[in-house]
Amino acid sequence: MEPETVTIDNRNDFSLWAIERAKLIVSEQGTALALAARDMDDTEIGQAGNALGQAIADAMLEVFDGLMNGVVEE
């Protein structure tokens, strides 16, 4: 699926983008971490935790780069 381009012109636009992006990250990466914790699999917990952290870092870099250009992809 092609990422959707979002124009952020104000704080409210940024807030809406951040909320939607956080929901996506939690639903994807948070679920994997919760399942690994439920299964008490230390290796999977570590991998899922790292993936969650990477998804957060990627989102922060994406928004920073996008704000420099005035657009953010969703």
PDB file of N, H, CA, C and O in Angstrom:
ATOM      1  N   MET A   1       0.845  -1.175   0.000  1.00  0.00           N
ATOM      2  CA  MET A   1       0.000   0.000   0.000  1.00  0.00           C
ATOM      3  C   MET A   1       0.892   1.241   0.000  1.00  0.00           C
ATOM      4  O   MET A   1       1.873   1.309   0.741  1.00  0.00           O
ATOM      5  N   GLU A   2       0.554   2.192  -0.812  1.00  0.00           N
ATOM      6  H   GLU A   2      -0.242   2.137  -1.414  1.00  0.00           H
ATOM      7  CA  GLU A   2       1.277   3.462  -0.930  1.00  0.00           C
ATOM      8  C   GLU A   2       1.007   4.320   0.301  1.00  0.00           C
ATOM      9  O   GLU A   2      -0.152   4.489   0.679  1.00  0.00           O
ATOM     10  N   PRO A   3       2.060   4.875   0.949  1.00  0.00           N
ATOM     11  CA  PRO A   3       1.828   5.734   2.116  1.00  0.00           C
ATOM     12  C   PRO A   3       1.057   6.988   1.723  1.00  0.00           C
ATOM     13  O   PRO A   3       1.241   7.548   0.642  1.00  0.00           O
ATOM     14  N   GLU A   4       0.193   7.406   2.633  1.00  0.00           N
ATOM     15  H   GLU A   4       0.043   6.951   3.511  1.00  0.00           H
ATOM     16  CA  GLU A   4      -0.586   8.619   2.405  1.00  0.00           C
ATOM     17  C   GLU A   4       0.246   9.818   2.858  1.00  0.00           C
ATOM     18  O   GLU A   4       0.878   9.780   3.913  1.00  0.00           O
ATOM     19  N   THR A   5       0.241  10.876   2.054  1.00  0.00           N
ATOM     20  H   THR A   5      -0.272  10.907   1.197  1.00  0.00           H
ATOM     21  CA  THR A   5       0.962  12.090   2.415  1.00  0.00           C
ATOM     22  C   THR A   5       0.020  13.016   3.175  1.00  0.00           C
ATOM     23  O   THR A   5      -1.101  13.282   2.743  1.00  0.00           O
ATOM     24  N   VAL A   6       0.498  13.497   4.308  1.00  0.00           N
ATOM     25  H   VAL A   6       1.409  13.281   4.659  1.00  0.00           H
ATOM     26  CA  VAL A   6      -0.281  14.385   5.155  1.00  0.00           C
ATOM     27  C   VAL A   6       0.461  15.703   5.262  1.00  0.00           C
ATOM     28  O   VAL A   6       1.661  15.724   5.536  1.00  0.00           O
ATOM     29  N   THR A   7      -0.245  16.799   5.048  1.00  0.00           N
ATOM     30  H   THR A   7      -1.220  16.782   4.825  1.00  0.00           H
ATOM     31  CA  THR A   7       0.356  18.114   5.221  1.00  0.00           C
ATOM     32  C   THR A   7       0.061  18.593   6.637  1.00  0.00           C
ATOM     33  O   THR A   7      -1.090  18.613   7.074  1.00  0.00           O
ATOM     34  N   ILE A   8       1.115  18.975   7.344  1.00  0.00           N
ATOM     35  H   ILE A   8       2.050  18.958   6.989  1.00  0.00           H
ATOM     36  CA  ILE A   8       0.972  19.466   8.710  1.00  0.00           C
ATOM     37  C   ILE A   8       1.229  20.962   8.693  1.00  0.00           C
ATOM     38  O   ILE A   8       2.350  21.424   8.479  1.00  0.00           O
ATOM     39  N   ASP A   9       0.151  21.706   8.925  1.00  0.00           N
ATOM     40  H   ASP A   9      -0.760  21.331   9.099  1.00  0.00           H
ATOM     41  CA  ASP A   9       0.243  23.161   8.893  1.00  0.00           C
ATOM     42  C   ASP A   9       0.204  23.793  10.277  1.00  0.00           C
ATOM     43  O   ASP A   9       0.552  24.961  10.450  1.00  0.00           O
ATOM     44  N   ASN A  10      -0.227  23.002  11.265  1.00  0.00           N
ATOM     45  H   ASN A  10      -0.510  22.053  11.124  1.00  0.00           H
ATOM     46  CA  ASN A  10      -0.365  23.575  12.597  1.00  0.00           C
ATOM     47  C   ASN A  10      -0.246  22.490  13.661  1.00  0.00           C
ATOM     48  O   ASN A  10      -0.114  21.305  13.354  1.00  0.00           O
ATOM     49  N   ARG A  11      -0.295  22.915  14.890  1.00  0.00           N
ATOM     50  H   ARG A  11      -0.402  23.878  15.139  1.00  0.00           H
ATOM     51  CA  ARG A  11      -0.135  22.001  16.016  1.00  0.00           C
ATOM     52  C   ARG A  11      -1.235  20.938  16.038  1.00  0.00           C
ATOM     53  O   ARG A  11      -0.963  19.783  16.367  1.00  0.00           O
ATOM     54  N   ASN A  12      -2.453  21.303  15.700  1.00  0.00           N
ATOM     55  H   ASN A  12      -2.673  22.241  15.433  1.00  0.00           H
ATOM     56  CA  ASN A  12      -3.557  20.358  15.695  1.00  0.00           C
ATOM     57  C   ASN A  12      -3.326  19.253  14.663  1.00  0.00           C
ATOM     58  O   ASN A  12      -3.560  18.079  14.949  1.00  0.00           O
ATOM     59  N   ASP A  13      -2.869  19.624  13.468  1.00  0.00           N
ATOM     60  H   ASP A  13      -2.679  20.578  13.236  1.00  0.00           H
ATOM     61  CA  ASP A  13      -2.550  18.618  12.448  1.00  0.00           C
ATOM     62  C   ASP A  13      -1.487  17.656  12.962  1.00  0.00           C
ATOM     63  O   ASP A  13      -1.586  16.445  12.765  1.00  0.00           O
ATOM     64  N   PHE A  14      -0.474  18.202  13.619  1.00  0.00           N
ATOM     65  H   PHE A  14      -0.394  19.186  13.779  1.00  0.00           H
ATOM     66  CA  PHE A  14       0.587  17.358  14.161  1.00  0.00           C
ATOM     67  C   PHE A  14       0.035  16.425  15.234  1.00  0.00           C
ATOM     68  O   PHE A  14       0.386  15.246  15.269  1.00  0.00           O
ATOM     69  N   SER A  15      -0.815  16.935  16.098  1.00  0.00           N
ATOM     70  H   SER A  15      -1.101  17.893  16.070  1.00  0.00           H
ATOM     71  CA  SER A  15      -1.401  16.112  17.162  1.00  0.00           C
ATOM     72  C   SER A  15      -2.198  14.954  16.584  1.00  0.00           C
ATOM     73  O   SER A  15      -2.083  13.820  17.051  1.00  0.00           O
ATOM     74  N   LEU A  16      -3.005  15.238  15.568  1.00  0.00           N
ATOM     75  H   LEU A  16      -3.099  16.158  15.189  1.00  0.00           H
ATOM     76  CA  LEU A  16      -3.797  14.180  14.945  1.00  0.00           C
ATOM     77  C   LEU A  16      -2.907  13.129  14.295  1.00  0.00           C
ATOM     78  O   LEU A  16      -3.167  11.931  14.412  1.00  0.00           O
ATOM     79  N   TRP A  17      -1.849  13.579  13.604  1.00  0.00           N
ATOM     80  H   TRP A  17      -1.637  14.552  13.508  1.00  0.00           H
ATOM     81  CA  TRP A  17      -0.918  12.641  12.983  1.00  0.00           C
ATOM     82  C   TRP A  17      -0.252  11.775  14.053  1.00  0.00           C
ATOM     83  O   TRP A  17      -0.145  10.559  13.898  1.00  0.00           O
ATOM     84  N   ALA A  18       0.191  12.406  15.132  1.00  0.00           N
ATOM     85  H   ALA A  18       0.104  13.394  15.258  1.00  0.00           H
ATOM     86  CA  ALA A  18       0.896  11.683  16.198  1.00  0.00           C
ATOM     87  C   ALA A  18      -0.010  10.641  16.846  1.00  0.00           C
ATOM     88  O   ALA A  18       0.432   9.529  17.135  1.00  0.00           O
ATOM     89  N   ILE A  19      -1.258  10.987  17.073  1.00  0.00           N
ATOM     90  H   ILE A  19      -1.618  11.890  16.838  1.00  0.00           H
ATOM     91  CA  ILE A  19      -2.202  10.043  17.683  1.00  0.00           C
ATOM     92  C   ILE A  19      -2.420   8.843  16.778  1.00  0.00           C
ATOM     93  O   ILE A  19      -2.380   7.703  17.239  1.00  0.00           O
ATOM     94  N   GLU A  20      -2.647   9.088  15.504  1.00  0.00           N
ATOM     95  H   GLU A  20      -2.679  10.014  15.129  1.00  0.00           H
ATOM     96  CA  GLU A  20      -2.866   7.984  14.568  1.00  0.00           C
ATOM     97  C   GLU A  20      -1.624   7.110  14.428  1.00  0.00           C
ATOM     98  O   GLU A  20      -1.720   5.884  14.371  1.00  0.00           O
ATOM     99  N   ARG A  21      -0.475   7.741  14.374  1.00  0.00           N
ATOM    100  H   ARG A  21      -0.396   8.737  14.421  1.00  0.00           H
ATOM    101  CA  ARG A  21       0.774   6.973  14.252  1.00  0.00           C
ATOM    102  C   ARG A  21       1.026   6.151  15.502  1.00  0.00           C
ATOM    103  O   ARG A  21       1.462   5.003  15.411  1.00  0.00           O
ATOM    104  N   ALA A  22       0.755   6.728  16.677  1.00  0.00           N
ATOM    105  H   ALA A  22       0.401   7.661  16.751  1.00  0.00           H
ATOM    106  CA  ALA A  22       0.927   5.996  17.936  1.00  0.00           C
ATOM    107  C   ALA A  22      -0.010   4.790  17.995  1.00  0.00           C
ATOM    108  O   ALA A  22       0.391   3.715  18.442  1.00  0.00           O
ATOM    109  N   LYS A  23      -1.245   4.960  17.551  1.00  0.00           N
ATOM    110  H   LYS A  23      -1.571   5.833  17.188  1.00  0.00           H
ATOM    111  CA  LYS A  23      -2.193   3.840  17.520  1.00  0.00           C
ATOM    112  C   LYS A  23      -1.657   2.709  16.653  1.00  0.00           C
ATOM    113  O   LYS A  23      -1.732   1.539  17.028  1.00  0.00           O
ATOM    114  N   LEU A  24      -1.120   3.063  15.502  1.00  0.00           N
ATOM    115  H   LEU A  24      -1.058   4.014  15.198  1.00  0.00           H
ATOM    116  CA  LEU A  24      -0.582   2.059  14.587  1.00  0.00           C
ATOM    117  C   LEU A  24       0.604   1.328  15.207  1.00  0.00           C
ATOM    118  O   LEU A  24       0.688   0.102  15.140  1.00  0.00           O
ATOM    119  N   ILE A  25       1.511   2.080  15.806  1.00  0.00           N
ATOM    120  H   ILE A  25       1.443   3.076  15.860  1.00  0.00           H
ATOM    121  CA  ILE A  25       2.693   1.469  16.427  1.00  0.00           C
ATOM    122  C   ILE A  25       2.283   0.543  17.566  1.00  0.00           C
ATOM    123  O   ILE A  25       2.784  -0.577  17.665  1.00  0.00           O
ATOM    124  N   VAL A  26       1.386   0.996  18.416  1.00  0.00           N
ATOM    125  H   VAL A  26       0.978   1.905  18.335  1.00  0.00           H
ATOM    126  CA  VAL A  26       0.948   0.170  19.544  1.00  0.00           C
ATOM    127  C   VAL A  26       0.227  -1.073  19.056  1.00  0.00           C
ATOM    128  O   VAL A  26       0.439  -2.161  19.591  1.00  0.00           O
ATOM    129  N   SER A  27      -0.622  -0.928  18.047  1.00  0.00           N
ATOM    130  H   SER A  27      -0.794  -0.044  17.612  1.00  0.00           H
ATOM    131  CA  SER A  27      -1.362  -2.097  17.568  1.00  0.00           C
ATOM    132  C   SER A  27      -0.435  -3.128  16.934  1.00  0.00           C
ATOM    133  O   SER A  27      -0.660  -4.330  17.075  1.00  0.00           O
ATOM    134  N   GLU A  28       0.593  -2.677  16.244  1.00  0.00           N
ATOM    135  H   GLU A  28       0.776  -1.700  16.129  1.00  0.00           H
ATOM    136  CA  GLU A  28       1.499  -3.624  15.587  1.00  0.00           C
ATOM    137  C   GLU A  28       2.599  -4.110  16.537  1.00  0.00           C
ATOM    138  O   GLU A  28       2.696  -5.302  16.826  1.00  0.00           O
ATOM    139  N   GLN A  29       3.407  -3.195  17.007  1.00  0.00           N
ATOM    140  H   GLN A  29       3.329  -2.226  16.771  1.00  0.00           H
ATOM    141  CA  GLN A  29       4.574  -3.561  17.804  1.00  0.00           C
ATOM    142  C   GLN A  29       4.211  -3.898  19.249  1.00  0.00           C
ATOM    143  O   GLN A  29       4.794  -4.803  19.846  1.00  0.00           O
ATOM    144  N   GLY A  30       3.252  -3.170  19.802  1.00  0.00           N
ATOM    145  H   GLY A  30       2.778  -2.434  19.317  1.00  0.00           H
ATOM    146  CA  GLY A  30       2.836  -3.427  21.184  1.00  0.00           C
ATOM    147  C   GLY A  30       2.206  -4.794  21.346  1.00  0.00           C
ATOM    148  O   GLY A  30       2.408  -5.465  22.359  1.00  0.00           O
ATOM    149  N   THR A  31       1.444  -5.203  20.351  1.00  0.00           N
ATOM    150  H   THR A  31       1.280  -4.658  19.529  1.00  0.00           H
ATOM    151  CA  THR A  31       0.828  -6.527  20.391  1.00  0.00           C
ATOM    152  C   THR A  31       1.891  -7.619  20.398  1.00  0.00           C
ATOM    153  O   THR A  31       1.792  -8.579  21.162  1.00  0.00           O
ATOM    154  N   ALA A  32       2.895  -7.477  19.558  1.00  0.00           N
ATOM    155  H   ALA A  32       2.975  -6.697  18.938  1.00  0.00           H
ATOM    156  CA  ALA A  32       3.971  -8.474  19.517  1.00  0.00           C
ATOM    157  C   ALA A  32       4.693  -8.546  20.866  1.00  0.00           C
ATOM    158  O   ALA A  32       5.034  -9.634  21.330  1.00  0.00           O
ATOM    159  N   LEU A  33       4.923  -7.401  21.486  1.00  0.00           N
ATOM    160  H   LEU A  33       4.646  -6.518  21.108  1.00  0.00           H
ATOM    161  CA  LEU A  33       5.588  -7.372  22.787  1.00  0.00           C
ATOM    162  C   LEU A  33       4.708  -8.016  23.855  1.00  0.00           C
ATOM    163  O   LEU A  33       5.203  -8.782  24.682  1.00  0.00           O
ATOM    164  N   ALA A  34       3.429  -7.721  23.847  1.00  0.00           N
ATOM    165  H   ALA A  34       3.026  -7.099  23.175  1.00  0.00           H
ATOM    166  CA  ALA A  34       2.517  -8.309  24.832  1.00  0.00           C
ATOM    167  C   ALA A  34       2.434  -9.824  24.685  1.00  0.00           C
ATOM    168  O   ALA A  34       2.412 -10.546  25.682  1.00  0.00           O
ATOM    169  N   LEU A  35       2.388 -10.305  23.449  1.00  0.00           N
ATOM    170  H   LEU A  35       2.406  -9.719  22.639  1.00  0.00           H
ATOM    171  CA  LEU A  35       2.329 -11.750  23.225  1.00  0.00           C
ATOM    172  C   LEU A  35       3.611 -12.432  23.680  1.00  0.00           C
ATOM    173  O   LEU A  35       3.563 -13.514  24.265  1.00  0.00           O
ATOM    174  N   ALA A  36       4.753 -11.811  23.419  1.00  0.00           N
ATOM    175  H   ALA A  36       4.791 -10.932  22.944  1.00  0.00           H
ATOM    176  CA  ALA A  36       6.026 -12.377  23.862  1.00  0.00           C
ATOM    177  C   ALA A  36       6.090 -12.412  25.386  1.00  0.00           C
ATOM    178  O   ALA A  36       6.584 -13.379  25.967  1.00  0.00           O
ATOM    179  N   ALA A  37       5.597 -11.369  26.028  1.00  0.00           N
ATOM    180  H   ALA A  37       5.196 -10.584  25.557  1.00  0.00           H
ATOM    181  CA  ALA A  37       5.586 -11.329  27.497  1.00  0.00           C
ATOM    182  C   ALA A  37       4.645 -12.390  28.054  1.00  0.00           C
ATOM    183  O   ALA A  37       4.956 -13.051  29.044  1.00  0.00           O
ATOM    184  N   ARG A  38       3.501 -12.545  27.413  1.00  0.00           N
ATOM    185  H   ARG A  38       3.248 -12.008  26.608  1.00  0.00           H
ATOM    186  CA  ARG A  38       2.553 -13.571  27.853  1.00  0.00           C
ATOM    187  C   ARG A  38       3.184 -14.960  27.786  1.00  0.00           C
ATOM    188  O   ARG A  38       2.990 -15.783  28.681  1.00  0.00           O
ATOM    189  N   ASP A  39       3.935 -15.211  26.722  1.00  0.00           N
ATOM    190  H   ASP A  39       4.092 -14.542  25.995  1.00  0.00           H
ATOM    191  CA  ASP A  39       4.577 -16.507  26.526  1.00  0.00           C
ATOM    192  C   ASP A  39       5.856 -16.658  27.336  1.00  0.00           C
ATOM    193  O   ASP A  39       6.451 -17.734  27.375  1.00  0.00           O
ATOM    194  N   MET A  40       6.279 -15.562  27.990  1.00  0.00           N
ATOM    195  H   MET A  40       5.794 -14.688  27.958  1.00  0.00           H
ATOM    196  CA  MET A  40       7.488 -15.542  28.820  1.00  0.00           C
ATOM    197  C   MET A  40       8.717 -15.999  28.022  1.00  0.00           C
ATOM    198  O   MET A  40       9.559 -16.741  28.527  1.00  0.00           O
ATOM    199  N   ASP A  41       8.800 -15.544  26.773  1.00  0.00           N
ATOM    200  H   ASP A  41       8.116 -14.942  26.362  1.00  0.00           H
ATOM    201  CA  ASP A  41       9.912 -15.878  25.886  1.00  0.00           C
ATOM    202  C   ASP A  41      10.877 -14.695  25.878  1.00  0.00           C
ATOM    203  O   ASP A  41      10.640 -13.688  25.211  1.00  0.00           O
ATOM    204  N   ASP A  42      11.968 -14.833  26.632  1.00  0.00           N
ATOM    205  H   ASP A  42      12.160 -15.651  27.174  1.00  0.00           H
ATOM    206  CA  ASP A  42      12.905 -13.724  26.793  1.00  0.00           C
ATOM    207  C   ASP A  42      13.496 -13.243  25.472  1.00  0.00           C
ATOM    208  O   ASP A  42      13.689 -12.042  25.282  1.00  0.00           O
ATOM    209  N   THR A  43      13.781 -14.160  24.567  1.00  0.00           N
ATOM    210  H   THR A  43      13.625 -15.135  24.721  1.00  0.00           H
ATOM    211  CA  THR A  43      14.334 -13.776  23.271  1.00  0.00           C
ATOM    212  C   THR A  43      13.322 -12.951  22.482  1.00  0.00           C
ATOM    213  O   THR A  43      13.661 -11.903  21.932  1.00  0.00           O
ATOM    214  N   GLU A  44      12.085 -13.425  22.432  1.00  0.00           N
ATOM    215  H   GLU A  44      11.810 -14.276  22.879  1.00  0.00           H
ATOM    216  CA  GLU A  44      11.027 -12.705  21.719  1.00  0.00           C
ATOM    217  C   GLU A  44      10.709 -11.369  22.389  1.00  0.00           C
ATOM    218  O   GLU A  44      10.426 -10.386  21.705  1.00  0.00           O
ATOM    219  N   ILE A  45      10.754 -11.328  23.709  1.00  0.00           N
ATOM    220  H   ILE A  45      10.984 -12.127  24.265  1.00  0.00           H
ATOM    221  CA  ILE A  45      10.513 -10.071  24.422  1.00  0.00           C
ATOM    222  C   ILE A  45      11.562  -9.047  24.009  1.00  0.00           C
ATOM    223  O   ILE A  45      11.233  -7.896  23.725  1.00  0.00           O
ATOM    224  N   GLY A  46      12.812  -9.461  23.977  1.00  0.00           N
ATOM    225  H   GLY A  46      13.080 -10.396  24.208  1.00  0.00           H
ATOM    226  CA  GLY A  46      13.887  -8.563  23.567  1.00  0.00           C
ATOM    227  C   GLY A  46      13.723  -8.079  22.146  1.00  0.00           C
ATOM    228  O   GLY A  46      13.888  -6.892  21.863  1.00  0.00           O
ATOM    229  N   GLN A  47      13.396  -8.995  21.249  1.00  0.00           N
ATOM    230  H   GLN A  47      13.262  -9.959  21.479  1.00  0.00           H
ATOM    231  CA  GLN A  47      13.223  -8.630  19.846  1.00  0.00           C
ATOM    232  C   GLN A  47      12.020  -7.712  19.658  1.00  0.00           C
ATOM    233  O   GLN A  47      12.094  -6.728  18.922  1.00  0.00           O
ATOM    234  N   ALA A  48      10.915  -8.033  20.322  1.00  0.00           N
ATOM    235  H   ALA A  48      10.855  -8.832  20.920  1.00  0.00           H
ATOM    236  CA  ALA A  48       9.713  -7.211  20.201  1.00  0.00           C
ATOM    237  C   ALA A  48       9.930  -5.834  20.828  1.00  0.00           C
ATOM    238  O   ALA A  48       9.465  -4.824  20.300  1.00  0.00           O
ATOM    239  N   GLY A  49      10.633  -5.800  21.947  1.00  0.00           N
ATOM    240  H   GLY A  49      11.011  -6.620  22.376  1.00  0.00           H
ATOM    241  CA  GLY A  49      10.943  -4.515  22.581  1.00  0.00           C
ATOM    242  C   GLY A  49      11.817  -3.652  21.692  1.00  0.00           C
ATOM    243  O   GLY A  49      11.598  -2.447  21.571  1.00  0.00           O
ATOM    244  N   ASN A  50      12.804  -4.270  21.074  1.00  0.00           N
ATOM    245  H   ASN A  50      12.982  -5.249  21.172  1.00  0.00           H
ATOM    246  CA  ASN A  50      13.665  -3.538  20.138  1.00  0.00           C
ATOM    247  C   ASN A  50      12.879  -3.041  18.931  1.00  0.00           C
ATOM    248  O   ASN A  50      13.093  -1.920  18.471  1.00  0.00           O
ATOM    249  N   ALA A  51      11.973  -3.866  18.416  1.00  0.00           N
ATOM    250  H   ALA A  51      11.800  -4.777  18.789  1.00  0.00           H
ATOM    251  CA  ALA A  51      11.154  -3.463  17.275  1.00  0.00           C
ATOM    252  C   ALA A  51      10.237  -2.297  17.652  1.00  0.00           C
ATOM    253  O   ALA A  51      10.026  -1.387  16.850  1.00  0.00           O
ATOM    254  N   LEU A  52       9.697  -2.323  18.864  1.00  0.00           N
ATOM    255  H   LEU A  52       9.868  -3.062  19.516  1.00  0.00           H
ATOM    256  CA  LEU A  52       8.855  -1.222  19.334  1.00  0.00           C
ATOM    257  C   LEU A  52       9.667   0.064  19.421  1.00  0.00           C
ATOM    258  O   LEU A  52       9.233   1.116  18.951  1.00  0.00           O
ATOM    259  N   GLY A  53      10.842  -0.027  20.021  1.00  0.00           N
ATOM    260  H   GLY A  53      11.195  -0.882  20.403  1.00  0.00           H
ATOM    261  CA  GLY A  53      11.706   1.148  20.113  1.00  0.00           C
ATOM    262  C   GLY A  53      12.104   1.674  18.745  1.00  0.00           C
ATOM    263  O   GLY A  53      12.149   2.886  18.535  1.00  0.00           O
ATOM    264  N   GLN A  54      12.394   0.779  17.814  1.00  0.00           N
ATOM    265  H   GLN A  54      12.358  -0.206  17.984  1.00  0.00           H
ATOM    266  CA  GLN A  54      12.770   1.197  16.464  1.00  0.00           C
ATOM    267  C   GLN A  54      11.607   1.872  15.753  1.00  0.00           C
ATOM    268  O   GLN A  54      11.802   2.865  15.052  1.00  0.00           O
ATOM    269  N   ALA A  55      10.396   1.342  15.928  1.00  0.00           N
ATOM    270  H   ALA A  55      10.238   0.535  16.498  1.00  0.00           H
ATOM    271  CA  ALA A  55       9.220   1.953  15.303  1.00  0.00           C
ATOM    272  C   ALA A  55       8.996   3.371  15.836  1.00  0.00           C
ATOM    273  O   ALA A  55       8.634   4.272  15.080  1.00  0.00           O
ATOM    274  N   ILE A  56       9.211   3.562  17.128  1.00  0.00           N
ATOM    275  H   ILE A  56       9.505   2.829  17.742  1.00  0.00           H
ATOM    276  CA  ILE A  56       9.068   4.897  17.716  1.00  0.00           C
ATOM    277  C   ILE A  56      10.135   5.827  17.162  1.00  0.00           C
ATOM    278  O   ILE A  56       9.834   6.955  16.772  1.00  0.00           O
ATOM    279  N   ALA A  57      11.377   5.362  17.126  1.00  0.00           N
ATOM    280  H   ALA A  57      11.621   4.446  17.443  1.00  0.00           H
ATOM    281  CA  ALA A  57      12.472   6.187  16.596  1.00  0.00           C
ATOM    282  C   ALA A  57      12.229   6.528  15.127  1.00  0.00           C
ATOM    283  O   ALA A  57      12.444   7.665  14.707  1.00  0.00           O
ATOM    284  N   ASP A  58      11.782   5.549  14.352  1.00  0.00           N
ATOM    285  H   ASP A  58      11.607   4.625  14.693  1.00  0.00           H
ATOM    286  CA  ASP A  58      11.494   5.790  12.928  1.00  0.00           C
ATOM    287  C   ASP A  58      10.403   6.848  12.758  1.00  0.00           C
ATOM    288  O   ASP A  58      10.505   7.713  11.889  1.00  0.00           O
ATOM    289  N   ALA A  59       9.363   6.777  13.586  1.00  0.00           N
ATOM    290  H   ALA A  59       9.280   6.074  14.292  1.00  0.00           H
ATOM    291  CA  ALA A  59       8.278   7.755  13.499  1.00  0.00           C
ATOM    292  C   ALA A  59       8.776   9.150  13.847  1.00  0.00           C
ATOM    293  O   ALA A  59       8.393  10.130  13.207  1.00  0.00           O
ATOM    294  N   MET A  60       9.627   9.238  14.859  1.00  0.00           N
ATOM    295  H   MET A  60       9.938   8.442  15.378  1.00  0.00           H
ATOM    296  CA  MET A  60      10.157  10.545  15.249  1.00  0.00           C
ATOM    297  C   MET A  60      11.028  11.132  14.139  1.00  0.00           C
ATOM    298  O   MET A  60      10.935  12.321  13.835  1.00  0.00           O
ATOM    299  N   LEU A  61      11.866  10.302  13.542  1.00  0.00           N
ATOM    300  H   LEU A  61      11.941   9.336  13.790  1.00  0.00           H
ATOM    301  CA  LEU A  61      12.701  10.782  12.440  1.00  0.00           C
ATOM    302  C   LEU A  61      11.856  11.153  11.228  1.00  0.00           C
ATOM    303  O   LEU A  61      12.132  12.138  10.544  1.00  0.00           O
ATOM    304  N   GLU A  62      10.836  10.364  10.974  1.00  0.00           N
ATOM    305  H   GLU A  62      10.611   9.564  11.531  1.00  0.00           H
ATOM    306  CA  GLU A  62       9.945  10.642   9.843  1.00  0.00           C
ATOM    307  C   GLU A  62       9.267  12.001  10.004  1.00  0.00           C
ATOM    308  O   GLU A  62       9.217  12.794   9.064  1.00  0.00           O
ATOM    309  N   VAL A  63       8.751  12.258  11.193  1.00  0.00           N
ATOM    310  H   VAL A  63       8.792  11.614  11.957  1.00  0.00           H
ATOM    311  CA  VAL A  63       8.065  13.528  11.390  1.00  0.00           C
ATOM    312  C   VAL A  63       9.053  14.690  11.365  1.00  0.00           C
ATOM    313  O   VAL A  63       8.731  15.761  10.849  1.00  0.00           O
ATOM    314  N   PHE A  64      10.242  14.494  11.911  1.00  0.00           N
ATOM    315  H   PHE A  64      10.503  13.624  12.330  1.00  0.00           H
ATOM    316  CA  PHE A  64      11.250  15.551  11.865  1.00  0.00           C
ATOM    317  C   PHE A  64      11.605  15.872  10.416  1.00  0.00           C
ATOM    318  O   PHE A  64      11.613  17.035  10.012  1.00  0.00           O
ATOM    319  N   ASP A  65      11.901  14.819   9.633  1.00  0.00           N
ATOM    320  H   ASP A  65      11.895  13.875   9.962  1.00  0.00           H
ATOM    321  CA  ASP A  65      12.238  15.036   8.228  1.00  0.00           C
ATOM    322  C   ASP A  65      11.066  15.650   7.474  1.00  0.00           C
ATOM    323  O   ASP A  65      11.257  16.535   6.640  1.00  0.00           O
ATOM    324  N   GLY A  66       9.843  15.180   7.768  1.00  0.00           N
ATOM    325  H   GLY A  66       9.688  14.461   8.446  1.00  0.00           H
ATOM    326  CA  GLY A  66       8.671  15.705   7.100  1.00  0.00           C
ATOM    327  C   GLY A  66       8.399  17.153   7.444  1.00  0.00           C
ATOM    328  O   GLY A  66       7.996  17.936   6.584  1.00  0.00           O
ATOM    329  N   LEU A  67       8.617  17.511   8.695  1.00  0.00           N
ATOM    330  H   LEU A  67       8.945  16.874   9.394  1.00  0.00           H
ATOM    331  CA  LEU A  67       8.382  18.894   9.102  1.00  0.00           C
ATOM    332  C   LEU A  67       9.382  19.832   8.442  1.00  0.00           C
ATOM    333  O   LEU A  67       9.089  21.003   8.199  1.00  0.00           O
ATOM    334  N   MET A  68      10.543  19.311   8.161  1.00  0.00           N
ATOM    335  H   MET A  68      10.780  18.360   8.358  1.00  0.00           H
ATOM    336  CA  MET A  68      11.535  20.134   7.458  1.00  0.00           C
ATOM    337  C   MET A  68      11.041  20.478   6.054  1.00  0.00           C
ATOM    338  O   MET A  68      11.366  21.529   5.502  1.00  0.00           O
ATOM    339  N   ASN A  69      10.231  19.547   5.478  1.00  0.00           N
ATOM    340  H   ASN A  69       9.966  18.693   5.926  1.00  0.00           H
ATOM    341  CA  ASN A  69       9.692  19.735   4.131  1.00  0.00           C
ATOM    342  C   ASN A  69       8.224  20.153   4.135  1.00  0.00           C
ATOM    343  O   ASN A  69       7.678  20.495   3.086  1.00  0.00           O
ATOM    344  N   GLY A  70       7.581  20.129   5.300  1.00  0.00           N
ATOM    345  H   GLY A  70       8.024  19.851   6.152  1.00  0.00           H
ATOM    346  CA  GLY A  70       6.181  20.520   5.403  1.00  0.00           C
ATOM    347  C   GLY A  70       5.175  19.420   5.169  1.00  0.00           C
ATOM    348  O   GLY A  70       3.973  19.684   5.165  1.00  0.00           O
ATOM    349  N   VAL A  71       5.636  18.159   4.970  1.00  0.00           N
ATOM    350  H   VAL A  71       6.613  17.944   4.973  1.00  0.00           H
ATOM    351  CA  VAL A  71       4.718  17.041   4.780  1.00  0.00           C
ATOM    352  C   VAL A  71       5.208  15.841   5.562  1.00  0.00           C
ATOM    353  O   VAL A  71       6.404  15.683   5.806  1.00  0.00           O
ATOM    354  N   VAL A  72       4.255  14.992   5.954  1.00  0.00           N
ATOM    355  H   VAL A  72       3.283  15.121   5.756  1.00  0.00           H
ATOM    356  CA  VAL A  72       4.570  13.756   6.645  1.00  0.00           C
ATOM    357  C   VAL A  72       3.787  12.649   5.965  1.00  0.00           C
ATOM    358  O   VAL A  72       2.605  12.820   5.669  1.00  0.00           O
ATOM    359  N   GLU A  73       4.435  11.504   5.710  1.00  0.00           N
ATOM    360  H   GLU A  73       5.396  11.364   5.951  1.00  0.00           H
ATOM    361  CA  GLU A  73       3.742  10.369   5.115  1.00  0.00           C
ATOM    362  C   GLU A  73       3.169   9.520   6.221  1.00  0.00           C
ATOM    363  O   GLU A  73       3.775   9.364   7.281  1.00  0.00           O
ATOM    364  N   GLU A  74       1.990   8.970   5.967  1.00  0.00           N
ATOM    365  H   GLU A  74       1.497   9.096   5.106  1.00  0.00           H
ATOM    366  CA  GLU A  74       1.300   8.155   6.957  1.00  0.00           C
ATOM    367  C   GLU A  74       1.221   6.729   6.486  1.00  0.00           C
ATOM    368  O   GLU A  74       0.673   5.877   7.185  1.00  0.00           O
TER     369      GLU A  74
END
